[in-house]
Amino acid sequence: MFETLKPSNLLKKQCGIVRRPSSTRPAIWVVEENGVRAVVKDYSANRFFFRNTIGRFLVWREGKALRKLNDLKGVPGLYRVLGGLALVMEEIPGRSLENLEKEMRLPESFFSALKDLVDGFHKRGVAHCDLKRAPNTLLGDDGLPYVIDWGASISKGEFRISPLDLIYRRFLLDDHMAIIKLKLRHTPEAVTSEERERYDHRSGGEKLIRAIRDRLREFLQRIT
């Protein structure tokens, strides 16, 4: 599917613009073929040095994560990688959770489904690492949660050696902390005392690991 797409013809083939490129952010296009719509994250329009260093690295990382999570409900499918510079991904009909609490409150069942989804990709050895950003979680038109934007994700295999395994486990915990953060916005009455305690308090060891983790996350977020 989308076999005719190339970085050189994306501008001509696109049927919608989600975001135009900036100096450090990719263009995001919508394309359609035989009635199937896809989202394209495209670094080919970025400046030469950025697209051929950071851009290629991020396409490789996100593609790697999406392949690991292939067929996991709640994660967009990967159709193709174009020349190492663009990802063609399944379009998820829905809207992001960014400021959604100002318009509506999501039910507790949504967060139960989100926890199941997070557990699902953790079982496959992938931590998202940026779930606290509300735009990375979607409310699908089917009422279910979807997680997008995997450029900052890490895999268990990359952090299997001690003490890196402690940082990986911290990222796993952070994915779950992100669920609590979203619940506090939408259904605070559903947050248990144990969840609140876990969210509000950290041990000294946790704070050290978090400091290391935060430096790593800042780097990943800066280049995504």
N, C-alpha and C positions, 0 to 999 in steps of 0.2 A: 504494500500500500504506500502511496505517495512516492512511487519510484521515479517520477519525473522531476521531483523537486531537487534543486541544487542551490547552494548559497547564491549563485549568480542570478537566479531567476525568482528568488523569493519575493522581491518587491513587486514583480509583475504578477505572480501567482496569488499573492495574498488577497483575502476578501475582507479583511478587517485589521485595524491597528489597535492593539491593547496598550502598547507603550513604545514610543520612539526611542532610538538609541541615544545614550549620552556618552561622555568620554569614558565612563567606567561601568555602564550598565547596558545590557544587551537590548536589542529591539525584541518586542514580542508581537508576533503576527498571528492571525487566524487564517488557516487555509482550509479548503474543502475539495474533496475528490470523491466522486461517485456517491454523493450524499453524506459522506463521513467528514466531520469537521475535526481539525486538530489545532493545537497551539504550538507555535514554533518559537523557541528561545534562541535568538540569532545573534551571535557575536561577530559575524562577518562584516557588519557595518561599523564596528569599532575601529579605533586607530590601529595601525599596523602592529606596533609593539605590543599593545594590550591584548589585541585579539589573538596573536600568535604565541603569547605566553600565558597570561592569566586566563584568557578566554578558552584556549584549548584545554588548560588544566581543569577548569570548572565544568566544561562539557564532558570531559572524561570522568570526573568525579560523579556528577549527577547521573550520567549514563550508567556508570557502574552500580550505583545505588538502585536505580530503576530496574536494572536487569536482575539484581538480587531479589527485588520485591515483585517481580513479574507475576501477574495473576492474583495479587493480593488485593482484595476488594477494599477500596478506600485510598489507593495509590494510583495515580494516572499511569496508563500503560505507555511504554516507549515504542513508537513506530520505527523511527530511524534516527541515526546520527548522520548529519550531512557534512562530509569533509572535515570532521573534527571540530567544526565551528558552530554547529547548530543542532538542537534537539527537536525532533518532531514528536509531540506527545499527545495523548488522548485529551480531548477537551472535556472538562467536567462542568456540566450545566449547574449553576448555583451562584453563590455569592460568598465573599470572604467574611470572616467574623469581625473585621475591623470596624469598630464603632456600632456593631449590630445591636448591642445592648441598649442603645438609645432608641431603637425602633421596636425591638421585641426581645423577649426572654426565651432562651432555649430551654427545653425541658430536661429533666434529669436523665431521661433515656438517651438523649443525644450524647451526654458525657459518658454514660456507660458504654455506648457504642464506640466512642472515641478511645476510651481505655482499652477496649478489646482490640481496636486497630493498632494502638501503640504497642500493646503486648505482642501483636502479630508481627510487626516488623522488628521488634526486639528479638523475637525467637529466631528470626532469620539473620541475626547478627548485625543489625543496622540501627544506629541512633540518629535521630533527625538533627538534634542540637540547636534548633532555632524555632521550636514550637511556641515559645513565649511571644513571638511576633504574631499577632492575631491574623494578619493577612495570609499566613501560611496554612491556616485551617479554613476549609470551605464548608458551608452548609449546602449540601447538594439539593437539587430540586426534588430529590426523592426523600429528603429529610435526614439523610445520613451524613456523617462527617467524612471529609476527604482531606488528605494532607499533601501539600505541594511544595515545590522549591527545595530540592534535595542537594543543592550545591554545597552546603555547609555540613552535610552528614558525614559520619565516620563509621567504619566497620570494625567489628570485634577483632578481626584478623590483624588490623593495623595497630591495635593497642593490646596485644595479647601478652607482651612482656612486662613484668613488674618493673617499676611502679606505674607504667602506662595503663595497666588494667584497672587501677584505682580511678584514673581519670575517666576511662570508658564507663565504668560503673556510675560515676558521677553524672555523666551525660545521660545515661539511662534514667537515673533518678530525676534529672532536670526535665526530661520529656514528660514524666508523670507530674512534676511540680507545675508544668505549664497547664495541665488539665485542671489542677486545683485553682490556678490563677483565673482561668476562664470561668470555672464554676462560681468563683467569688463574684464575678461580674453578673452572671446570669441567674444562678440559683444558689445564693449564699446560704440559704436555709438547708441545702442538701450537703454542705461541707461538714464532715464529721469533726469532732474535737481532735481526733488523732490526726486527720489531714491538716487541720489548722495548726496544730502543734508542729508537725513536720515542716510545714511551709514557713512558719514564723521563726523557728529556732534551728540553729546549726551548732554542731560541736566544733571544737578547735581544729580537729583533723579535717572535718568537712570544709571549714573556712579556708584552710590551706589548699586543699584540692580544688575548691571553687576558684581561688585566686589564679591558680595555674590554668584551670579550665577557661576562666574569663579571658585571659590573655589569648588563648588559642581561639576562642569564639570571636573575639574582636578582630583577629586577623582574618578568619574565614568570612565574617560578615563584611569586612572592608573590601574584600575582593569579589563578593557575590553581588 
